[in-house]
Structures are given as C-alpha cells and as structure tokens.
Amino acid sequence: MKIFGERLKEIREESKLTQTEFAKVFGTSKSNINKWESGVHAPNLETVVRLAVFFKVPTDYLLGLMKYEDL
C-alpha cells in the first residue's frame, strides 16, 4: 500500500496538518498515521472511506486507481 501512504501524506500536508494534529482530529493515534503513511500497515476499508470523506477525495484516488489530475 505504498501509493496509499504517499497519497495520504500528500493530502494531509496540503491540508497543513501535522501527523499529531491529524490524528487528534481524525480520532486515531499518531502512530497509526505514521504506519499508514509509511506503508507499514494499511487501514481497513471503513477507515479508507472515512479518510476519503474527511479529505473530500475519492477512495479511488487514495488507493492509486486515479491520478490527481482526474480529481
């Protein structure tokens, strides 16, 4: 899930949120955010959907099925 982590980090940083700030707002730990962004772990499907809604992007974008230009 390398592309997922890269995309999550990209949109988090575009939103001007640190991992700590985002974890607090999203209701998870900084450790989880770090693991998702580094590709160590992947969130479950429900969390992927919640992330997409939070950042107002399609799940397909987070999963690497579409390009940023297609948003």
Buried (B, 14 or more C-beta within 10 A) or exposed (E): BEEBBBBBBEBBEEEEBEBEBBBEEBEBEBEBBBBBBEBEEBBEEEBBEBBBEBBEBEBEBBBEEBEEEEE
